[in-house]
């Protein structure tokens, strides 16, 4: 049995590995067959999630026609985004502490179940439930794809590889409006869900076969410890508080007056549960839904505020531009989808460009400033839309807004990786994504409340009997068209305000270069070697034999991007020897990760 003395300075670790040598460790291969297939499966998953995000806004006007539920547009967005937001941190804990493979497969199953419920529902309430179920799954799919890519790639290459996710989101976003519009016109809105059903199944099978990652080592937890880790009380308070807020936004000014006792009580309940939620976060430490230790980091706090504003304005634009095209311009769903291509294409091109350039330049902060500039200009121009606005103008407005959104939509993951240690990356990313989807849910509901209140006051329509495309009956009804447009400008004004507020988050971002994990660790090893040389100690780098190789047989998984792995690090006096105890260590082929004592 190996001893810790064998891993101290002046001791050769070759005794611990049959085929160990002193040759330099080769960098881990990226584009092996298994890696490529895993990347394809992850992108299929992201494609389905992106399709779900973008295809629904185009079909919402027809859904409101069928269910007579114009006042529920906010719920259609919030029902999907709130669970995505609330369960994002919990998925971060699952990915950080348990098997990434089984976590993402479970998320795909939940996402698939939500799609099926939405596709076959017969009422607006059941549709909202299906959207919520799909949102719970989408939370794990999106963060899981980004996390797995970050694990499989060196940090300096992560933005470039993650740009493939941006490409897929872009393709889905371009295809979705046209596909959704065509399906709605030729069949009905339910086909928007039927087309998504095969995707998660295919992706799940591919990941089940090819995704082989070392499971995160963990100490066995009791049932109470597992429950405590997921902060059930904090999650419940958050969901109840947000539900009270959304219900108040739906009823206020329509079903009841703003100062009606029901609205006042809902507002008080929201404030109570929100304060209670924040108190629980302060008391529960790392088990909190949003760990204060993570959120207290300057860049994470700034990113959270920025992404809250960015995704809020993006969701408002995505949900209300189709209402403009179909409700004011009286276009078909297909025509509305085609007219939104400019918005999506600009976002995709900017997203890809930002990912590639930030990877090459090692900088991400300048792209955030540029993003705010274009978002503010684009949303400002959207507030000037009129029923007779020519195509060239509303296309230009969308290009500016889309480019601004795309420039910064993917970069928060890069920024999180640059400022947090590896063990905190999953939780940090989940925290930022929490605020991203929270912004989308809350501000779409707020925009919808402003819109329907203004519309009701101007036109006197009964929102329980009308849909988005039935308020204006013909292009000859110029008065009602203009009144409809006056009401619709308010959600775009909200987007403009959010775009301007986003600059606050950008100002507080830390200016850090994107460095590879290998580069960072090489610097530390060089310092250690220099200290060892000064003390007359020679530290050797070794490459492991076949017994320590990862699934792609290119190098030791632990050494994939570092000169010396945990097993071979000679200065680790308390190094854990895998042969000593394997009860709480997960075996992946022939490689053992060291046990983590929490």
C-alpha positions, 0 to 999 in steps of 0.5 A: 500500500502506498504511503504519503511519504512516497509523494513528498519532495525527493521521492519519485512517484513512479513506484505508484504507477506501473507505466509512469515516466518523466516525459512531459504530459501531452495536452488533452485532445479536444476533438476526439470522436466521443467529445464531438458526439457529446458536443453534438448531443449537448447542442441538440439539447440546447437547440430544443431549449432555444426552440422552446424559448423562441417558437412560443412567442410567435404562437402566443397570439393564436394561443390567446385567441383559442383560450381567450386569455390575452391577460395571460401572456405574462403567465405564459412567459413567467410559468416557463422562466420562473422555474428555470430561475428557481431551480437553476442554483439547485442544478448548479449544486447537483452538477458540482457534487453529483454525476453531471451525466445523470443530472442532465439526463433527468433534466431532459426527462423533465423538459420532455414531460413539460413539452408533452403536457403543453402539446396536449393541454385543453385549457390555459391553466394546464398549458401554464403547468406544462410550461412550468414543468418544461422550465424546470427541465430547461434549467438543468439542460442549459446550465448542464451544457455550459458546465460540461463544456467547461469541464471538458475544455481548457479555460482559454478554449472554453469561450470558443467552444461555447460559441458553438452553443451560441451558433445553435441558439442562433440557428434555432432562433432564426428557424423558430419564428419561420417554423412556428409561424408556418406551423401555426398557419398551416396546422395549429399552435400545438405543432410547435410542441410536437416538432420539439418532442424527438430532440430531447429523446435523441440527445438523451440517448447519445449522452447516455452512451457517450458521456463518460465523466469522472463522478464528483467525489463526495461524502455520503450524506444522510437524508436530512443533509440532502434535503438541507443542501437544496434549501427547500424552505428558501425555494418555497419562499421564493416561489410563493413570493414570485407567485404573489407578485405575478398574480398582483401584476395580472389583476392590478388595474384589470380585475381589481383596482390598484388599491384594492385590498386583494392587490395590497395583500398580495404586495405585502405577501410578496414583500414578506416572502422576499425578505424571508427568502433573503434572510434564509440565504444569509443563514444557510451559508453554502446550502443557500439557493443563492450562496452569499459567499458567491453573490458577494464576489464583485463581478458575480454581483455585477453580472447578476444585475447586468444579466437581470436587465439584459434578459428582461429587455430581451424577453420583452422584445421577443414576446411583444414584437410578434404582437406588433406584427400580428396585432398592429400590422395584421400579418400572418404568423409566418410573416411575423416570423420572417420579419423577426429574422433580422432581430435573431440573426443580428443577435446570433452574429454578435454572439458568435463574434463576441465568443471568438474575439473574447477568446482570442483577445482574452478580454470580455469587459469591452463587449459588455460596454458595446452591448449596452450601447447598441441595446439602448439605441435599438430599444429607443428606436422600437419605442418610435414604431407606428402602424405605418412604419416601413420595413426598412426602419423596423428591421434596422431597429431590430438589428441594433437591439439584437446585436446589443443583446448577442454581444453579452448574452453568452459572456457571463459564463466566461466572466464567471470562469475568470473570477471564481475557482474551479470548485465554485464555477458551477454554483457561480454560473447557476447564480448568474443564470438565476438572475437571468431567467428571473429578469425575463419572468418578472419584466415580461409580466410587468410589461404585459400588465402595462400593455393590457392596462393601457389597451383596456383604457384606450380601446375598452376591449374585454380582455377575457373575450379577445386575443392578441389578433382580434382587437384590431379587426381590419387595417381600415380601423386606423383609430383602433390601430393607433390606440393599440400601438400606443399601448404596445409602446410601453413594453418597449419603453420598459426595455429601454429603461432596462437597457440603460440600467444595465450599464450599472452592472458593467461599470462594476465588472472586474477587468480580468484576462481569460487565462487557461487553467493550465496556464494558471497552474503552470505559473504556480508550479514554476513558483514551487519548482523555484522554491524547491530548487532554492532548497536543493529539492528537485521536483519532477513532473511525471505522466501517468501510466495506462492505469490512470488514463481517462476515457479518451486515452489521451492523458490522465484525466486529472492531468488534462490541463495541468503539469502535475495532477493531484495523484502525482503532485510531489509536494502534497503532504496530505495527498490522498492515495486511491488504494487506501480507501475506495468506499467513497470514491467513484471509479471511472475506468481505471482512474480514481478522483480523490475523496473530498471531505466536506 
